[in-house]
Amino acid sequence: MKKLFYLIILSIFLSSCDNQNDQPFQGDLSDYPILKRVLDSADKYQVQILYSKIDRNEHGVPMFDTHEFNLDNERYFYPASTVKLPVAILALEWLEEQNVDNLDMNSIMLVDSVRPSQVPAYVDKSSKDSLPSIAHYIKKILLVSDNDAYNRLYELLGQDYINEKLAEKGLNHTIINHRLSFPANEIENRYFNPIKFVDKSGNIILELPERESKAIYSNPEKPVIGRAYYSGDSLINTGMEFTFKNKFALSDLHGVIQRIVFPQAFLEQERFQLNEEHRKFILKYMSMLPRESDFPSYQGEEYYDSYSKFFKFGTDKKPIPEQFRIFNKTGWAYGHLIDGSYFADFENNVEFIVSAIIYVNKDETLNDDQYEYEEIGLPFFTELGEYLYQKELKRKKGIKPDWSELKLNYLNK
């Protein structure tokens, strides 16, 4: 533990030294016109960036040299689907805590309902046996960002567990308090469906009653976004209030990526408490492309490789070359685009972590589907990813990363 502590201190020291000499977002951006445009108008686009260079010591332990641009943990943005990543990870942490015989991530999970605002889930036609489970919901979350899958894990864990666990790990700029794309108000979102885990014969392994959060998880600053919004067909000429919406600051998203990819770089209490099987499962599906999955299957043109891989490949619908692997989670809503990624090029020994948020809503009207995702948002991520990748290609490293286990993990379906 002492050795790890000294490594972390050394990493912080090296980071502070390098940051004084190297400002990656102040270089020549003439080949990246959209990136330059966004960085030159940072307030307009509410852009924030975190970029961590990675160097390894002789034991393979990473040392992060982290650079930030316009980072502000108190400036609210809507995190959209990025909140699904910590919830998916925490579902496995919860599972390990139960220590119940025959209960595992593939156990059949049946969600019931006891009030009008709740919807049951007894089947999942996208799974091999048409039955839902924690594992299958996590696959759907990480492969294509499925909303219902997230909602089921939210209903399993509840607000108290999610928020308390994240705070314990030092992720202090996060509030998760609602289902996604689901018509429930802030009170209904504090009630969580009864759930049963059963074996293949229908015998109950574990049963959870309906639960309620007595605590109120909200954004006390009552953030407002935009100047108008649509509610159904009605235009409301005031900004939309996000008091009872999720919050997930960019530094926390970046921190989740770091903790799941490199747990050894953090103190024990700051890590996700997962066994290695569960951690590898998360990493496998964070990096898997939709076309690589059998169950659930995503073979249509809609699910191209960069469907949820924004950095470097966001504007390209062609297959991503096999040398690249991106372990990430994206979000996309209300004019916000977010991505947090561990980016790896196995062929050239390139690795780095980058997270970014951009807001592209020129008319400042929400829910009108008039966002500049294609014109500004995705090109920004594509150019930022390419810009950082080219910098990393030129950067000399003393010790090359060992990716043998990582490759074996994602290649094994």
Secondary structure, DSSP 4 states (H G I P E B T S, - for coil): -HHHHHHHHHHHHHHHHHHHH--GGGS--TT-HHHHHHHHTHHHHT-EEEEEEEEE-TT--EEEEEEEES--TTS----GGGGHHHHHHHHHHHHHHH--TT--TTSEEEE---STT---B---TTSTTS--BHHHHHHHHHHH--HHHHHHHHHHHHHHHHHHHHHHTT--SEE----SS----TTGGGEE--EEEE-TT--EEEEE--EE--S----TT--EESSEEEETTEEESSPEE-TTS-EE-HHHHHHHHHHHH-GGGS-GGGS----HHHHHHHHHHHH--GGG-TTTT--STTS-GGGG--TTTTT--SPPPTTEEEEEEEEEETTEEEEEEEEEETTTTEEEEEEEEEE--TT-EETSS---IIIIIHHHHHHHHHHHHHHHHH---SS----HHHHHHHH--
